[in-house]
Amino acid sequence: MPLLDERSEYHPGIYLAYSIHLNNKEMQYYCTYSRFFATIELPGYALVFRGNDYRAVPTLQMSPANRVPAVLWLVLPQDIDILNKLWRYPEVYQKETFPVNVGEKSYQAFAYVLQKKPNGKKIQLGRPSMKTYITIASGYQKHGFDRNILDEAVEFSRPLDPRIDLYPF
């Protein structure tokens, strides 16, 4: 297996992780060949959760005033195959490419973003499961990200029904 780092000629992908794969253990469990590259903030996007309440999944949403903390991973084709299955690409998530800067260098990174419904409408907002929240929060803590960004994403994604309590933690 070739050495995988930013100097290598052989790193077919830079994966931009903004949710569960901020967690190093989670990423290494699934993508054993991946290597940590850098932490960044993705400007112009917000983290949101979409789907059924307490089972909603993470995604990115354009938002000029916001930013999303992220980890860049160098990945090999076998890692990408696993990520495609995990994110149920292309049925549920689509791959999008984002320009990112690390130090003085610019790169293209890919991330998985939730698809819209077949009719073109966005899937409803909802809160993630406690397990998803804890997994993402541990990644925020590990990389020194501001957890308020995650908590604001959960609060923003809360259904607007006043009978539903705030997130229970």
C-alpha positions as CSV (number, residue, x, y, z in Angstrom):
1,M,0.0,0.0,0.0
2,P,1.5,3.4,-1.0
3,L,2.2,5.9,1.7
4,L,-0.8,8.3,1.9
5,D,0.0,11.9,2.8
6,E,-0.5,15.4,1.3
7,R,3.0,15.2,-0.4
8,S,2.2,11.9,-2.1
9,E,1.3,11.8,-5.8
10,Y,-1.2,9.0,-4.8
11,H,-4.2,10.3,-2.9
12,P,-7.2,10.0,-5.1
13,G,-9.5,11.8,-2.7
14,I,-9.8,14.4,0.0
15,Y,-12.9,13.7,2.0
16,L,-14.5,16.6,3.8
17,A,-16.1,15.2,6.9
18,Y,-18.5,17.5,8.8
19,S,-20.5,15.1,10.9
20,I,-19.9,11.5,12.2
21,H,-16.5,11.2,10.5
22,L,-15.1,14.1,12.6
23,N,-14.8,11.3,15.1
24,N,-11.4,9.7,14.5
25,K,-12.4,6.3,15.8
26,E,-15.5,6.2,13.6
27,M,-13.5,7.1,10.6
28,Q,-10.6,4.7,11.2
29,Y,-13.1,1.8,11.9
30,Y,-14.7,2.2,8.5
31,C,-11.8,3.6,6.4
32,T,-8.7,1.9,7.6
33,Y,-6.5,3.4,4.9
34,S,-7.6,7.0,5.5
35,R,-5.2,9.5,6.9
36,F,-5.9,12.7,8.8
37,F,-4.9,15.7,6.7
38,A,-6.2,18.9,8.3
39,T,-9.0,20.7,10.1
40,I,-10.8,23.6,8.3
41,E,-13.9,25.7,8.4
42,L,-16.1,25.6,5.4
43,P,-17.5,29.1,4.9
44,G,-20.9,29.8,3.4
45,Y,-22.5,26.6,4.7
46,A,-24.4,25.5,7.8
47,L,-24.8,22.1,9.4
48,V,-28.5,21.0,9.5
49,F,-30.3,17.8,10.2
50,R,-33.1,16.5,7.9
51,G,-35.5,13.7,8.3
52,N,-37.8,12.2,10.9
53,D,-37.3,13.8,14.3
54,Y,-34.7,12.0,16.5
55,R,-33.6,10.1,13.4
56,A,-32.6,13.0,11.2
57,V,-29.3,12.8,9.3
58,P,-26.7,15.5,8.9
59,T,-26.2,17.6,5.7
60,L,-24.9,20.9,4.5
61,Q,-27.0,23.8,3.6
62,M,-25.9,27.0,1.9
63,S,-25.8,29.8,4.3
64,P,-23.6,32.8,3.6
65,A,-23.3,34.0,7.2
66,N,-22.3,30.6,8.6
67,R,-19.4,28.2,8.6
68,V,-19.0,24.5,9.3
69,P,-16.0,22.9,11.1
70,A,-14.7,20.0,9.1
71,V,-11.9,17.5,9.0
72,L,-10.1,16.6,5.8
73,W,-9.1,13.0,5.3
74,L,-6.9,11.6,2.6
75,V,-8.7,8.5,1.3
76,L,-7.9,5.7,-1.1
77,P,-10.4,4.1,-3.6
78,Q,-11.3,1.3,-1.1
79,D,-12.1,4.0,1.5
80,I,-14.3,5.8,-1.0
81,D,-16.2,2.6,-1.8
82,I,-16.9,2.2,1.9
83,L,-18.0,5.8,2.3
84,N,-20.3,5.5,-0.8
85,K,-22.0,2.5,0.9
86,L,-22.2,4.2,4.4
87,W,-23.7,7.4,2.9
88,R,-25.9,5.4,0.6
89,Y,-24.5,7.2,-2.5
90,P,-26.2,8.0,-4.9
91,E,-29.6,7.0,-3.6
92,V,-29.7,9.2,-0.4
93,Y,-26.6,11.4,-0.5
94,Q,-24.9,13.0,-3.5
95,K,-21.2,13.9,-3.7
96,E,-20.3,17.5,-4.0
97,T,-16.9,19.1,-4.5
98,F,-15.7,22.0,-2.4
99,P,-12.6,24.2,-2.8
100,V,-10.7,24.2,0.5
101,N,-7.5,25.9,1.6
102,V,-4.9,24.3,3.9
103,G,-2.1,26.7,4.7
104,E,-1.1,28.3,1.4
105,K,-2.4,25.5,-0.8
106,S,-5.8,25.0,-2.4
107,Y,-7.4,21.6,-2.9
108,Q,-10.7,20.1,-4.1
109,A,-12.4,18.0,-1.4
110,F,-15.6,16.0,-1.7
111,A,-18.4,15.7,0.8
112,Y,-21.7,13.8,1.0
113,V,-24.8,16.1,0.9
114,L,-28.3,14.9,1.4
115,Q,-30.3,14.6,-1.9
116,K,-33.6,16.5,-2.3
117,K,-36.9,14.6,-2.6
118,P,-37.6,13.3,-6.2
119,N,-40.0,16.3,-6.6
120,G,-37.1,18.7,-5.9
121,K,-38.2,19.7,-2.4
122,K,-35.9,19.6,0.6
123,I,-36.5,16.9,3.2
124,Q,-38.0,18.3,6.5
125,L,-35.8,19.4,9.3
126,G,-35.5,17.1,12.3
127,R,-33.3,16.3,15.2
128,P,-30.6,13.6,15.1
129,S,-30.5,10.6,17.4
130,M,-28.6,10.9,20.7
131,K,-26.0,8.5,19.3
132,T,-25.4,10.7,16.2
133,Y,-25.2,13.8,18.3
134,I,-22.7,12.3,20.8
135,T,-20.6,10.9,17.9
136,I,-20.4,14.3,16.2
137,A,-19.9,16.1,19.5
138,S,-16.9,13.9,20.4
139,G,-15.4,14.9,17.0
140,Y,-16.0,18.6,17.8
141,Q,-14.2,18.1,21.1
142,K,-11.3,16.1,19.7
143,H,-10.6,18.8,17.1
144,G,-11.2,21.8,19.3
145,F,-14.3,23.0,17.3
146,D,-16.9,25.3,18.9
147,R,-19.6,23.0,20.0
148,N,-22.1,25.9,19.9
149,I,-22.1,25.4,16.1
150,L,-23.4,21.8,16.6
151,D,-25.9,22.8,19.2
152,E,-27.2,25.7,17.0
153,A,-27.6,23.2,14.2
154,V,-29.6,20.9,16.4
155,E,-31.8,23.8,17.6
156,F,-32.3,25.1,14.1
157,S,-33.3,21.7,12.9
158,R,-35.9,21.3,15.7
159,P,-39.4,21.0,14.2
160,L,-41.4,24.2,14.8
161,D,-44.2,22.4,16.7
162,P,-44.3,24.2,20.1
163,R,-45.6,21.0,21.8
164,I,-42.2,19.3,21.2
165,D,-39.7,19.8,24.0
166,L,-36.2,21.1,23.4
167,Y,-33.5,18.6,22.7
168,P,-33.1,16.5,25.9
169,F,-29.6,17.4,27.1
